[in-house]
Amino acid sequence: MNSSITLIQLFHLIIYALLLSCGQFLFKFAALKIETSNWQVFFQTALNQYTIIGFLAFCLSAIMWLYILKTTPLSTAYPFMALGFLIVPIGSFFFFNESLSINYLIGISLIVIGIYFTIIK
């Protein structure tokens, strides 16, 4: 199998997907800490440590994305954003006790297969 991306590019793309997913987990943790539904929600959210770290993860991922685009064609890199559809639900299952249906697992499998086909020559 000849790959159209190098091992280091693949590593960067996976780290990027993990950073984006971590941001989503941190925002969910932040949302669970909010105890009100009025204007105080803005201040509770803005000052929440999970929100701040989540934004930092997104900022770091944006910088990483720029580096990835410098070294990897967009048409090759972009499908890896779909890894979030794999990482976030599985992480949500473990962190937040959310359920995963068999149909969802099949769909995730198809996404992973699709990503595989985008990186082979």
C-alpha positions as CSV (number, residue, x, y, z in Angstrom):
1,M,0.0,0.0,0.0
2,N,1.4,3.4,-1.0
3,S,0.2,6.2,1.2
4,S,-0.2,9.7,-0.1
5,I,0.8,11.1,3.3
6,T,3.8,10.5,5.5
7,L,3.8,8.9,8.9
8,I,4.5,12.2,10.5
9,Q,1.7,13.9,8.6
10,L,-0.6,11.1,9.8
11,F,0.6,11.6,13.3
12,H,-0.1,15.4,13.1
13,L,-3.6,14.8,11.7
14,I,-4.5,12.3,14.5
15,I,-3.2,14.7,17.2
16,Y,-5.3,17.5,15.6
17,A,-8.4,15.3,15.7
18,L,-7.7,14.5,19.3
19,L,-7.2,18.2,20.2
20,L,-10.6,19.0,18.7
21,S,-12.2,16.2,20.5
22,C,-10.7,17.2,23.8
23,G,-12.2,20.7,23.3
24,Q,-15.6,19.1,22.9
25,F,-15.2,17.0,26.0
26,L,-14.1,20.1,28.0
27,F,-17.1,22.1,26.8
28,K,-19.4,19.2,27.9
29,F,-17.7,19.2,31.3
30,A,-18.2,23.0,31.4
31,A,-21.9,22.7,30.5
32,L,-22.4,20.1,33.3
33,K,-21.0,22.6,35.8
34,I,-23.6,25.3,34.8
35,E,-26.3,25.5,37.5
36,T,-28.5,28.3,36.2
37,S,-30.3,29.1,33.0
38,N,-30.4,33.0,33.2
39,W,-27.8,35.7,32.4
40,Q,-25.5,34.2,35.0
41,V,-24.9,31.3,32.7
42,F,-22.6,33.5,30.6
43,F,-20.4,34.4,33.5
44,Q,-20.4,30.8,34.9
45,T,-19.4,29.6,31.5
46,A,-16.8,32.3,30.8
47,L,-15.1,31.8,34.1
48,N,-15.3,28.0,34.1
49,Q,-11.9,26.3,33.9
50,Y,-13.1,23.7,31.5
51,T,-14.3,26.4,29.1
52,I,-11.0,28.2,29.2
53,I,-9.0,25.0,28.7
54,G,-11.4,24.0,25.9
55,F,-10.8,27.3,24.1
56,L,-7.0,26.8,24.5
57,A,-7.3,23.4,22.9
58,F,-9.2,24.9,20.0
59,C,-6.6,27.6,19.6
60,L,-3.8,25.1,19.7
61,S,-5.7,22.9,17.1
62,A,-6.1,26.0,14.8
63,I,-2.4,26.7,14.9
64,M,-1.7,23.0,14.3
65,W,-4.2,23.0,11.4
66,L,-2.2,25.8,9.7
67,Y,1.0,23.8,10.0
68,I,-0.8,20.7,8.7
69,L,-2.0,22.7,5.7
70,K,1.5,23.9,5.0
71,T,2.7,20.3,4.7
72,T,-0.4,18.4,3.6
73,P,-2.8,18.9,0.7
74,L,-6.2,20.2,2.0
75,S,-8.0,17.4,0.1
76,T,-5.9,14.9,2.0
77,A,-6.1,16.5,5.4
78,Y,-9.7,17.5,5.5
79,P,-11.2,14.0,5.8
80,F,-9.4,13.5,9.0
81,M,-11.7,16.0,10.7
82,A,-14.3,13.2,10.5
83,L,-12.2,11.4,13.1
84,G,-14.2,13.5,15.6
85,F,-17.2,11.4,14.7
86,L,-15.3,8.4,16.1
87,I,-13.5,10.0,19.0
88,V,-16.2,12.1,20.6
89,P,-19.0,9.5,20.8
90,I,-16.6,6.8,22.1
91,G,-15.2,9.3,24.7
92,S,-18.7,10.4,25.6
93,F,-19.6,6.8,26.3
94,F,-16.7,6.5,28.8
95,F,-16.7,10.1,30.2
96,F,-20.4,10.9,30.3
97,N,-22.0,7.4,30.3
98,E,-23.8,8.2,27.0
99,S,-25.1,5.3,24.9
100,L,-23.9,4.1,21.5
101,S,-26.2,2.2,19.2
102,I,-25.1,-0.5,16.8
103,N,-26.2,1.7,13.9
104,Y,-23.9,4.5,15.2
105,L,-21.0,2.0,15.5
106,I,-21.6,0.8,11.9
107,G,-21.7,4.4,10.7
108,I,-18.4,5.2,12.6
109,S,-16.9,2.1,10.9
110,L,-17.9,3.4,7.5
111,I,-16.3,6.8,8.3
112,V,-13.0,5.2,9.2
113,I,-13.1,3.1,6.0
114,G,-13.7,6.3,4.1
115,I,-10.8,8.1,5.7
116,Y,-8.6,5.1,4.8
117,F,-9.6,5.3,1.2
118,T,-8.8,9.0,1.1
119,I,-5.2,8.4,2.1
120,I,-4.2,5.5,-0.2
121,K,-3.0,6.2,-3.7
